[in-house]
């Protein structure tokens, strides 16, 4: 479904940093590396996190085709590693029939997120906020699972 | 009059190139309009609803290319506008397999139409249930059932509600017109914001604001106000709502 599923889960990143770099006894090889990652926090303007919300990511060069998808964690957080840097990344967050689109402009070392201002009013007018929490070098890891013959891991 | 339409008059009407694509506008009441409220999706107070018709009247529609993207946080949309000549009066029950009713297909300059403004307005011919009245913006006819009761109802509103919406949100991203290509956008009415949903918690904020069916359970004709209900969306995307 997704032509470039290069999402690297932060779970793997943490595991990669904590685990020794030598191969496991089951012939699994771990190579640790660092990558520029975007970490988002999705929540309603009430402060309630969008826990386990669907996230769909669109890359700058193919804005109509999903680049990757996942779900926020219990705190409404989601991390992904873009495979290109420059341009506007769009992130759609949906939950229970409602959602929002956030846009993140990446230019070199600079990242800014275009988020809605908070509209006063009834709950249905409240904005789904997507805040850029981090844009920087995070540890990640590439798993080579030889026994299954897979060249890399997916989140 | 919403200010978006001033922008529409001033900024739009850019000449279309020969390689323009097309943009089709749809309206939808989703499956709740075509299939009704059935268990477990009953109204918040436990009624099953079957609609014989849901007449909606739309006007003052403009599709927009905005950059930075309009985020549905005000009534003002700035960008390249594609105004649509209306009004459109449609029955949301008589929809296609995707629960949509086509309003119009327009020639459109290539680009991403990532905002949509529109209004629910009282209709004219065919919407006046009583000869000589001013018509209604939304009329719902149907049968409600609960615990052996069966109630025929007509719910109607003559309110004008202006919507300034951001990007369509749904299973697919929409509104990308390419040279010679086709794209679409959708006006979506969320009927559960009127009736609530029994399959959601009682303290769900939607259920707290929704009327349910109990206020109409005597049957017959009832007028209701659209204010505060916020039925209008673009798919799952939000709209800024205002009165004229």
Boltz contact constraints between the chains, C-beta under 6 A:
constraints:
  - contact:
      token1: [A, 64]
      token2: [B, 173]
      max_distance: 6.0
  - contact:
      token1: [A, 64]
      token2: [B, 176]
      max_distance: 6.0
  - contact:
      token1: [A, 94]
      token2: [B, 236]
      max_distance: 6.0
  - contact:
      token1: [A, 97]
      token2: [B, 236]
      max_distance: 6.0
  - contact:
      token1: [A, 98]
      token2: [B, 236]
      max_distance: 6.0
  - contact:
      token1: [A, 99]
      token2: [B, 169]
      max_distance: 6.0
  - contact:
      token1: [A, 99]
      token2: [B, 236]
      max_distance: 6.0
  - contact:
      token1: [A, 101]
      token2: [B, 167]
      max_distance: 6.0
  - contact:
      token1: [A, 103]
      token2: [B, 69]
      max_distance: 6.0
  - contact:
      token1: [A, 114]
      token2: [B, 68]
      max_distance: 6.0
  - contact:
      token1: [A, 116]
      token2: [B, 71]
      max_distance: 6.0
  - contact:
      token1: [A, 116]
      token2: [B, 73]
      max_distance: 6.0
  - contact:
      token1: [A, 117]
      token2: [B, 73]
      max_distance: 6.0
  - contact:
      token1: [A, 119]
      token2: [B, 73]
      max_distance: 6.0
  - contact:
      token1: [A, 123]
      token2: [B, 205]
      max_distance: 6.0
  - contact:
      token1: [A, 124]
      token2: [B, 230]
      max_distance: 6.0
